[in-house]
Amino acid sequence: MKPPQTDKLAVLARGLGTRMRRCDEAATLDDRQAAVAETGVKALIPIDRPFLDYVLHAAAEAGFRRVCLVVGPGRSALREYYEPMKTRRIQIEFAVQQEPKGTADAVAATEAFAAGDPLVVLNSDTYYPVAALRQLRQQEAPATALFDHASVATGGNIPEQRLRAFAVGRIDHEGFLQEIIEKPDADTWASLPRPIRLSLNCWLFGPAIFEACRSIGPSQRGEYEIPAAVQYAVDNLGERFHVVTIHEAVLDLSSRQDVAAVAARLAGTEVVL
C-alpha cells in the first residue's frame, strides 16, 4: 500500500440548503432537528450529535489530522460549535469564503490552508465511507473518488430518481478522468458506458487547482463550480486525475426526508474527534 500523501482535508460548509428549509409533511423531525432544518445548515442537523461530526469522525478514522471548514464571514452556528471544541484526533481550522459564489470559489478559499500540500475536499452534507477517504489519501494528487452507481443505489439512502440528477464521471482508457457530466439528461444517461460512476464531490487536489479556480468563469447558474475548474485543469494545465472507483454507498443529507434514514444508518456510531 502506498504511504499516505496528505493529512489535510477541507469541508465545504458555507452553503445553506434550500431543500432542507422546505417543510415536508412526509418527513418527521423532532423539535431540535426541525429548528436546525429551518436554518438550512445541513451539517448541524442533530442525529444524537451534529451530522458533520460523523463526517469528521470518518475522516479521522481514515487518517486525516488537519481539517479546514469553509464558512462564511463573521459568526456562524458552525463556527460557534466547532471553534471551542476540544479534539483529540483532528485539528479544526477555518477558511472564509467571502461570498457564496460556488464550490470552486469555496475551494479557492482554502489555498492558504493547503500551503502547497495535497488537499482532499468533501461536501459537508455527505457521509463518505472510511475506506473511500483512506483510498483517496493513498493517491498522488490530483485524483478523485467516483462511486459505483449500483452500490450507491442499493446501499445508501438516495432514491434512484435523485441519483439520476447527480454528476457522472467519464473515464479514459488509461483510468484517468476525462470529464464530469453535470445532471445528465435521460438520453445522455442511457448512452453512458456501464458501469456508471457518480461524482459526489470527493477530490484530492494539488496546487494547480487554485490557478484553475481563478481562471474559470461562472456557470449558467452564475456560480464558479468545481467541475469547471477540474476540466480547466485537465484541458489547460496538464492535470491528470486518477480515478478511484468506490463500491460502497454514501449517505446524503439534502432534505428533511433524508434525516430519518441517515439517523438509522448512523445510530450507535461512537464519534471520536
Long-range contacts (C-beta under 8 A, 24 or more apart in sequence): 1-138, 2-138, 2-139, 3-138, 4-63, 4-137, 4-138, 5-118, 5-137, 5-138, 5-139, 5-140, 5-141, 5-204, 6-117, 6-118, 6-119, 6-120, 6-137, 6-141, 6-204, 7-63, 7-64, 7-65, 7-66, 7-137, 8-64, 8-66, 8-67, 8-68, 8-113, 8-114, 8-117, 8-118, 8-119, 8-120, 9-59, 9-64, 9-66, 9-67, 9-68, 9-119, 9-120, 9-121, 9-122, 10-67, 10-68, 10-69, 10-70, 10-95, 10-107, 10-110, 10-113, 10-114, 10-119, 10-120, 10-121, 10-122, 11-43, 11-52, 11-55, 11-56, 11-67, 11-68, 11-69, 11-70, 11-121, 11-122, 11-123, 11-124, 12-70, 12-103, 12-106, 12-107, 12-121, 12-122, 12-123, 12-124, 12-201, 13-43, 13-52, 13-69, 13-70, 13-71, 13-78, 13-124, 14-70, 14-71, 14-72, 14-97, 14-100, 14-106, 15-100, 15-124, 16-40, 16-41, 17-41, 17-42, 17-125, 17-254, 17-255, 19-254, 19-255, 19-256, 20-45, 20-253, 20-254, 20-255, 20-256, 22-255, 22-256, 23-256, 24-255, 24-256, 24-257, 26-257, 27-255, 27-256, 27-257, 27-259, 27-260, 28-260, 29-256, 29-259, 33-259, 37-256, 37-259, 39-77, 41-76, 41-77, 41-78, 42-124, 42-125, 42-253, 42-254, 43-78, 43-124, 43-125, 44-77, 44-78, 44-81, 45-253, 45-259, 47-259, 47-262, 47-263, 47-266, 48-263, 48-266, 48-267, 49-271, 50-81, 51-125, 51-127, 51-253, 51-262, 52-78, 52-124, 53-271, 53-273, 54-127, 54-266, 54-269, 54-271, 55-122, 55-124, 55-126, 55-127, 55-128, 56-90, 56-92, 56-271, 56-273, 57-269, 57-271, 57-272, 57-273, 58-127, 58-128, 58-129, 58-130, 58-133, 59-90, 59-122, 59-133, 60-89, 60-90, 60-272, 60-273, 61-130, 61-133, 61-134, 62-130, 62-131, 62-133, 62-134, 62-137, 63-134, 63-137, 64-90, 64-120, 64-133, 64-137, 65-89, 65-90, 65-91, 66-90, 66-91, 66-93, 66-113, 67-91, 67-92, 67-93, 68-92, 68-93, 68-94, 68-95, 68-110, 68-113, 69-93, 69-94, 69-95, 69-124, 70-94, 70-95, 70-96, 70-97, 70-106, 70-109, 70-110, 71-95, 71-96, 71-97, 72-96, 72-97, 72-98, 72-100, 73-98, 85-273, 87-273, 88-272, 88-273, 89-272, 89-273, 90-273, 92-273, 101-218, 101-223, 101-224, 102-218, 102-219, 102-221, 102-223, 102-224, 102-225, 103-201, 103-223, 103-224, 103-225, 103-226, 104-212, 104-213, 104-216, 104-223, 104-224, 104-225, 104-226, 104-228, 104-229, 105-213, 105-223, 105-224, 107-205, 107-209, 107-210, 107-213, 107-226, 107-229, 108-210, 108-213, 108-214, 108-224, 111-210, 114-205, 114-207, 114-210, 116-207, 118-204, 118-205, 118-206, 119-204, 119-205, 120-202, 120-203, 120-204, 120-205, 121-201, 121-202, 121-203, 121-204, 121-205, 121-226, 122-201, 122-202, 122-203, 123-200, 123-201, 125-252, 125-253, 125-254, 126-200, 126-201, 126-202, 126-250, 126-251, 126-252, 126-253, 127-250, 127-251, 127-252, 127-253, 127-262, 127-266, 128-200, 128-202, 128-250, 129-246, 129-248, 129-249, 129-250, 131-246, 131-248, 132-202, 132-244, 132-246, 132-248, 132-250, 133-202, 135-244, 135-246, 136-202, 136-204, 136-244, 137-204, 139-204, 139-242, 139-244, 140-242, 141-204, 141-205, 141-206, 142-203, 142-204, 142-205, 142-206, 142-208, 142-209, 142-233, 142-239, 142-240, 142-241, 142-242, 143-203, 143-204, 143-241, 143-242, 143-243, 143-244, 144-169, 144-177, 144-199, 144-202, 144-203, 144-204, 144-230, 144-241, 144-242, 144-243, 144-244, 145-200, 145-202, 145-203, 145-243, 145-244, 145-245, 145-246, 146-171, 146-177, 146-197, 146-198, 146-199, 146-243, 146-244, 146-245, 146-246, 147-197, 147-198, 147-199, 147-200, 147-202, 147-245, 147-246, 147-248, 147-249, 147-250, 148-195, 148-196, 148-197, 148-198, 148-245, 148-246, 148-247, 149-195, 149-196, 149-197, 149-198, 150-195, 151-246, 151-247, 151-248, 151-249, 152-198, 152-249, 152-250, 154-249, 155-248, 155-249, 156-249, 156-250, 156-251, 156-252, 157-251, 157-252, 157-258, 157-261, 157-262, 157-265, 158-250, 158-252, 162-252, 162-254, 163-198, 164-189, 166-198, 166-199, 166-200, 167-198, 167-199, 167-227, 168-192, 168-196, 168-197, 168-198, 168-199, 169-197, 169-198, 169-199, 169-243, 171-197, 171-243, 175-242, 175-243, 176-240, 176-241, 176-242, 176-243, 177-230, 177-234, 177-240, 177-241, 177-242, 177-243, 178-234, 179-231, 179-234, 180-227, 180-230, 180-231, 182-225, 182-227, 197-243, 197-245, 199-227, 200-250, 201-226, 203-230, 206-239, 208-233, 208-237, 208-239, 209-233, 209-239, 211-237, 212-236, 212-237, 212-239
